[in-house]
C-alpha cells in the first residue's frame, strides 16, 4: 500500500470530539480498517484530545489541535500537535491498573489505556508545539 496522509484540525473544545470521531470513521473506512481497529484508534485519540483540551492551555483562547494520520508500509501512524504548555505524557504514565474501581484515582488511565493499545508512542517539543506520535499495531489494507 502506498503512503496515504490525512490531516485535519479541531478547535480546543470538547464539543469537537464528535468531529474527531467522524474524521476517524471516515478515514478508517476509506482505507479498509475494521470497526474494531477504528474503535481502538478512536479510544486513543479521544483520550489524548480530551487531555489536551482539558489541561493543555493556560488561557481561555481558542487553539487549534492538528491531527495527521498516515498509512505507511501498512502501518497506521497518528500525530497530534498543539501549541499548549509543554507536556510529555510519557513521563506521567502509570504502570499499573488499579486493583478495583474503588481504588482508582481520577486521571492517568486514558494515557495508560493508550499505551496498552499502541505499538509505539513518542513525544517531542519543537518550535513551541507538543507533538505526540503513536503507531498502531496490526496491518492496514
Secondary structure, 3 states (H helix, E strand, C coil): CCCEEEEEEEECCHHHHHHHHHHHHHHHHHCCCCHHHHHHHHHHHHHHHHHHHHHCCCCCCCCEEEEEEEEECCEEEEEEEECCCCCCHHHCCCCCCCCCHHHCCCCCHHHHHHHHHEEEEEEEEECCEEEEEEEECCCCC
